[in-house]
Amino acid sequence: MLMFAKAKLNSCKKSNDSEYILNLDVSWNGSWKNEINYDGVYVFIKYQSDKKQGYHSAKITDDIIIDKSDNAVDNFIGDNKLGFFLYPANVQNKTDMVVENITVKVLMECEPIDIQVFILEMVYVPEGAHEVGDPGNGISKGGTLKNCFYTYPSNGTYKITSEDAVRFAPEEGCLYCDRDTENAREENDVFDIPAEFPKGYKEMWYMKYSLTEGQYVQFVNCLTRKQQQAHCMSDISGEYIENYYVCTNSIEPIKRCEVYCRRNGNAVEMPVKFYSSAPNRAMNAVSYADVSAFACFAGLRLISELEFEKACRGTLTAVKEEFAWGSTKIGRVFHFDGIDGSGTELPVAQNEGEICNCNYGTDIAPFEKEFKKVPDNPGWVGPASVGIFENSPALDGITERERTGASYYGIMELCGNVWENLVTVGRAEGRAYIPDHGTGELDENGMHTMNNWPDSETAIGIGVRGGVFVSPDPSYLHMALRVFAAHTKNVKGFHGGIRVGY
């Protein structure tokens, strides 16, 4: 059964005025290293010095020391000193990793009264050239996928061979996409994608799963009351909170988002304490402001839509109309065997013997009703727990990637479940993005503090890709599809997720 990464604080000892020595244990399951890439975890630490205030970043001041590990591990500290990575040192098949007595020296400017250790499962994506788009070209050239990238005039996918600037134009050999919908890109169709904009050629770390409700709760529980309000739909200013399902402004879950607080007894001078009854379910009911705030808070960064295509396809030759797992074979989850939202439940297809590797077709959005092709609503509408398709049953003629819905690099659920919020090349504000890592601190309103990221209030420069649980049929989930790739939406919805990188 799938179990998720854990980080445990064993002790905290003061070594001088503001330096502390922490002792941690870390574990995660199904870790691998092969000739292509490997997985790992990212660990970062927050501390609180006043119960009425939020948490701050503990800055790492020295090398990480590992006393004991069941398997050899390597580590490195992020360039902003806000977190560190652990990953397998040697080639190995999927193995449970247990790393004990990790010594981490950190700077904490005030005496801590509480320390929170965060852990995210990550996947290393190595440097390398890759294709973007679909071999069928755009719709205007006889293809089937709206707004997808292609090499102008009709030469199939476009190959990214470096991080140099890329010319986008209706000119021979240039990167291009049609504007089948206004959410594909701005009207201007001649521009350069700057060298600073991440194109997927350089190495990076990518979250293996979308952020879960439990992880989102840990995040917002570290904020001030004012900052928390920015990441809730409900009014949480008073002691009594009527709509205590705070991310959906309701008295019961909507679209399976089960983040809540107590209705009474929320002292107004203190941060609110949040909970989730489905801690391993993918977090939805978010906006770009939430995505960018978490990235900044964690010392990580946003992911671009070109990096998304690299993460899905890797270095392989593109397959027409493929999904993130490299083929056109797809089957949706119909119900679950086990405790829903626990992360240990098993996905079950509608009919025995069918492939079950994706979450889509659970409801039909109003604008999609006439196009519905998926029969029989399963009776629930919303995201599934992350990682559950790793436990899908083996079937004859189905590859491991197809069975689990894994990308080329082993990243999960890049198609379906929740939208991937990505920086778009389709608007100038997106192309201005520089992938600096977050400061670890939010402003007083709970927003990111990065100068070269798209603006939190407008969200111009952000779009979504990959499909979602309400996508009515598989044609909405193709990895190269860009129907909403430059869709600007600066309010909370119920379909987007949080996934960031380094």
N, C-alpha and C positions, 0 to 999 in steps of 0.2 A: 504494500500500500504506500501511496505517496506521502512522504513526510517532508516538512519544509525546514529551511535553515534556522538554526537557533544560535543565539549569542547570550552568554551568561556572564555577569560580572561577579567575580569571586571576592575581590577585595579592592580597596582604594586606600593608599597610604600617601601621606604628604611627605615630600622630600625636601622642599624649601618653600619660600614664601608663596609661590603660585604654581609650582610643579608638583604633579601627583603621579604615582606609579599605580597603574591599574593592572589587575590580573584577570584574564578572560578565558573562557572556554568557548569554542566555536565548533559547530557541526553542520553538515549538510549531506544530503543523500544523492546517490546516482551521479557522483562526480566522475568526469572522464578527461582523458588527454589522449589525442590521437595525432596522426600525421597532418591533420588539417588545423585543428584548434583545440580548445579546452574550455572548461567552465571554471567558476570560482565564486567567491563571495566578496562583497564590499561591506566593510564595517565602519561605522562612524558613531561618534559619541557626543551626547548633549548633556549639559548639567544645568541645574536650577539652584539658585542661591536665595530666592525669596518666593514663598508660596503664592504671592500675589502677582508674580511676574512670570514671564516665559523662560524658556531654556536657551542657552547659548552653546556655541560650538567649542568643544575641547580640542585644542590644536596639538598635533603630535610633534614632539620635540626631539625624538631620537629614534634609532633603528628599532624595529620590532624584534623581540626575542621570543622564540618558540621553544618551550621546554620538552613537550611531548606531542607526538602525532602518530596515529596508526599508519599513515602513509606519508611519504616525503612531500613537503609543501614548500613552495616559494612564496615570497610576498613582496609587495612594493607599496610605498606611501604615495598618495596623490600629490600632485604638484602644489596644491594649496594647503597641504598638511592637515586636511580636515577628515581624512579617512584612509583606510588601507585595504589592499586586496590580498586575499589568500587564494592559491590555486595549485593544482597538482604539479609536482616537480618532474615526475616521470610519466612515461606512456602507461596508461592503464585503462581497462574496461570500466564500466560504471561501478563505482565503489562508494560506500558510505565513508565520509571523511569525519574524523573526530580529532580536533586539535585542542590540546589542553595546556593550561598554564602559559598563556600568551602574555608577555610583559609589554605594556604600552605606556610610555611616558608622555604625559599630556600637560598642557598649560591650561589652567582654569583660574581666571582672574579673581574669582571670589570663592569663598568656602562653599562647597556644594552641600546641599541638603538632599538632593536626589540626582541620580545619574541614569540616563537612558542609553542603552546600547542598541543601535539599529543594525540590521543585517539584510542585505539584498543579494539574491542569487543573480549572478552575472554570467555572460558568455563573451569570450574573447573572439573578436572578428579581426583576422589578420589583414595586413596590407595586401592590396592586389587589384588588378583591373576587373571590371565587371560591366555587364550590360544593363541598360535601363530601357523600359518600354516593352513592346510586344512585337513578335515577328510579323504579325499581321498588319502592322502600320496603323495609322489612325482611321477613323470611320470614313473620312473624305477620300482615303486611298484604298477603300475596300475592306478595311478591318472591322472589328466588332466591338472594341473597347473604347468608350468615350474618353477623349482627352489624353489618351496614353501617349507617352513619348515615342518618337521614332526619328530616324535619320532622314532628313529632307533630301529629295522629294518623296521617296517611298522605298527606302532601302532597309527597312526592318529596324531592329533595335539599334540604339546608339551605345558605343563603347566608351566608358570612362577609363582612361589610361593614366591619369595623374590627378593631382589637386590643382593643376593650372586652371586659369579662367576658361570658361566654356562659352562659346558663341551660340546664342539661341536666336534663330532667324529662319525665315523661309528661303534659305539659300543652300545650294548644293553642298551636301556633307555636314550640315549643321544640325544640332539638336533642335527638335521642334515638337510641338503638340498642337492639335486643333483646339478650337474653342467651341466645342459642341454644347457646352453649358457655360454660363457666366462664372461658375465657380471653379473653372479650370485654371484661369489666369486672367490678368488684366488685358485690356484690349490691345495695348502695345505688344507687338510680337517680334520686336528686334531689341535685344539687350544682351549684355554679357553677365554670366554668373561669375562673381568675383572669385579669385583664387582663395580668399579666406573662407568662403562658404564651403561647408563640408560636403563632399561629393561621394564619399564612401570608399575612396581609394586608400586613404590612410587607415591604420589600425585603430580600433576602438573597442570599448567594452559596452555591451548592450544588456539591459535587464532581461533575464530569461523569461520572466512572467510580467504581466501587468501588475501594478500595485494592487494589493488586496485590501479589503475593508479593514482588516486588523492592522495592517501597516499604515493605512490612512488615519485610523484612530490614534495610533501611537504618535503620528506626526502632529495632528491638531491638538492632542493633549499636551504638547510641548509649547503651545503658543499662548500669548496673552488673550484676555477676553476680547479685546478689540480686534486682534488679529484673527481669532477664531470666527468672529462674525463674518469676516470676508470669505470664509470657506464653508459657510452654512447658508441654506436658503431660509430657514426659520429665523425669527427674531429671538435671539438668545440673550437679550440685554437684561431681562428681569430675573427675579428669583423663581418665578413660575414660568415655565416654557410650555405653552399650549401645544404646539406642534413639535413633539419631542423626537420624531424622526427628522432630524435637523437638516439632512442633506436633500430632503424632498419636500420640506415644509408641510408635513402631514402627521396624522395620528396613527398611521399604519404604513408599512413599507409600500413604496411604489417602485415598479420595475426591479423588484428584488433587492433594492438598496436598504440594508438593515442597520445603518448607523444611527444611534439614538443616544439620548441622555435621560437623566431623571426628569420627571415633570416638575417636581417640587424640590425646594431645598438647595437651589443653585445660588449660593451667596454671591451677590452682585460684584463684590470687590475681588472675587477669585475667578480664575479660569474655570470653565465648565469641564466636567469629566465626561468623556464620550465612551461608548461601548459599541460592539458589534455582535450580533447573534449569528453571523455567518462570516467568521474572520478570514476564511480562505477564498471567499468569493471575490471575483474581480470587482474593484471599485468602479462604479459608474456615477452618475449624477455629479459630474464635475465640469468645469470650464477650463479654458487655457490658463486663467489666473491660478487655478489650483495646480495644474501641471507644472507651470513655471515656478510657482512658489515652492513646491516640493523639490524640484531640481536644484534650485538655489539653496534651500535649507540643507540638502544632502551634500552639497559641494559637487554636484554633478552638472549635466548640461542637457539641453534639448537635442533631439535627433532630427535630421533633415529627411525630406522625402527621398532623396537620392540614396542616403544611407539605409533607409528602409528597404529599398529595392535590393541593395547589396546584401542586407541581412537575410532577406528571403531567399534569393537565388544563388548567392555566393558567386563563384567564378564560372559557373556552368553556362553552357549555351542556353539561351532562352527557349522555353516551350510555349507554344501558342496557347493563350488563355489559361495559363497555369495558375495554381494557387501557391501559397508560401511553401508547400511541401514538394513542389517541383513537378506536379502532374495535374491532371484534370479530374482525378478521382476524389469524390467528396461524399460525405454522409453526415447527417446532423444527429445530434443527441436528442433523444425524445423524452427520456426520464432518467432517474438515477437510482442506483442500488447502494443504499447506505445513507448516512446522515448528510442531508443537503447543506452545502456551505462549509462542511468540515474540512474539505480537502482530501478526505479519505474515501469519498463516495466514488462509485464506478459509473462511467457513462454507459447508457443503454440505448441502442438504436431502436427505431420503430419496429423493425422486423428482424428476427434472428438471422444471422449470417450476413447482415448488411454492414458496410463500413461505417464507423462512427468516429469522426475525427474533427468535428467542427460544431459550433453553436450558431445557428442562424434559423430564420423562419419561425421564431417563437411568437411573433405578432406581425401585423401588417401596418406599417405607417400609413396615414391617410392618403398621402400622395402616391402610394404604391399599390393600392387595393386592386386596381384594374389589371395590374401586371402579375398578380399572385399566381405562382405555379406550384407552390409547395402545399400539398394537402394536409389537412388535419392539424390544427393548432394543438400543441402538446398540453395546453392547459396552464402554462406558466410563461411569463414574459420577463426576460432579464438575463443578466450574465450568469455563467456557470463559474464554479470554482476554477482557479487557475491550475494548469498542469494535469487535469483529470484525464485528458486523452492519452497521456503516457500509459494509462492502465487499460486502454481499449484492447479488446481481444484480438489475437492474431488471426488472420484470414489468408487462405490460399490466394496467391497472385497479388498480394498487397505488400508493398515494401515497408520497412520500419518507419521511414519518414511519412509515408501515406497513412500508416496505422495510427501514428501519434500526432500527426499534423505539425511535425517539426520542420523548421526551416533548414537550409543547407548546413547552418552552423549549430543547430540544436536549440534555437530560440522557439518558444512555444506560443501558439495562438496569435500569430501575426495576421491571420485572416479569420474573421468572425469574432464572436464574443463581445468585444468592445472596440470602438474606433481607436486607431492609433493617431494621436495628436502629433503632428509633424510640422516642421518649418518648411514652407513652400518656396519653390523657385518661381511661382506664378505671380508674385507681387514684389514690388521693389522693397517693401518693408521686410519681407522674408529674405530676400537676397542680401540684405544688409547685415544679416545675422553673422556674428563671429562666435565660434564655439568655445568661449571662455568658460571655465568651470565656476560654479556658484560660490558666493562668498560665505555661505553658511548662515547668513543672517538675513532676515526679512525686514522691510520697513515697518513703521508703527501700524500701518493698515494691513499688514500681512501679505504684502506683494513682494515680488522679487526685486533685487537691488542691482541688476545687471544693466549696464549702459548699452550693450550691443545685442540684446535680445529683443524680440517683438514686445510691444507695449502690453502690459497686463490689462489695461482698461479697454483698449480697442480690439486687441487680438489680431490686428491686421498683420498678415505675414504667416499666419497659421492655417493649416487645413487638416483634413482627416482622410485616412485611407485604410484599406484592409477589410472593410465591411464590419457588420455589427449583428447582434442577436436578432434585430428586427428585419434584417435584409431578407426580402421575400423569397429569393431563390439564389442559387449559386452564382449566377451571372453578376451579382452585385459584389462578389467577394474576390474577384480576380485580382492578383497582386499588382498588376500594371494599370488597373482601372483608376482614373483620376476624376471621378464625377464631382467630388467635393474637395479636391486637393488644395484649393485656395479659398475655401469657404470660410468667411469671417463670421464668427459667432462668439460674442463676448459675454454671453450669459450661460448659466448652468443649464445643461440638458440632462438627459438620462441615458445617453448612449456612449459617451466618450470615456476613455480610460486614461491612466497615467503610466507612461513607460518612458524612461529617460536613459541617458548613457554617460560615458566618460571618454 
